[in-house]
Amino acid sequence: MAKKKKQKFTDGRRVICENRRARHDYHILDTMEAGIVLSGSEVKSLRAGKAHLSDAYVRIERGEIWLVNAHIAEYAEANRYNHESRATRKLLVKRSEIDAWHRKIREKGLTGVPLSLYFKGSWVKVQIALVKGKAEHDKRHALREQQDKREMARALKDRG
């Protein structure tokens, strides 16, 4: 029997994929959990863990919020009822939250980016963030801090 891939569980959630690049490239100002409208073949593909959010972003138009350019691989057994891998998918969020985010995006020039895609019970959820781009020197500073923390942890481990 083949070994199963080890799954990540965080707070009762099974993480499908994360957008680590977003945490590197942007200052995260606010986050929100949203449901997502999917077809059956998309859910089966997500259960197999075949998705990524590297180029994805969130767009608000006509009072609705959409996940654009997220890749969910086609499900091999779905034959002619298969889905489009990079389709625009509707997110399910309360109207008041959409309006608040829309105001912030319009006035302050911010962007919406998905951070992770996960199962919460049997539902697929997306954690989206309101972000502001980092300058190049901010990225270098964050990497330097991360490296310093790693070196301190390594020194403490070697000492003990």
PyMOL commands that set and color helices and strands:
alter all, ss='L'
color gray80, all
select helices_A, chain A and resi 20-25+40-47+76-81+95-108+136-159
alter helices_A, ss='H'
color red, helices_A
select strands_A, chain A and resi 9-10+13-18+26-36+51-52+57-61+64-68+71-72+89-92+111-120+123-133
alter strands_A, ss='S'
color yellow, strands_A
deselect
rebuild
show_as cartoon
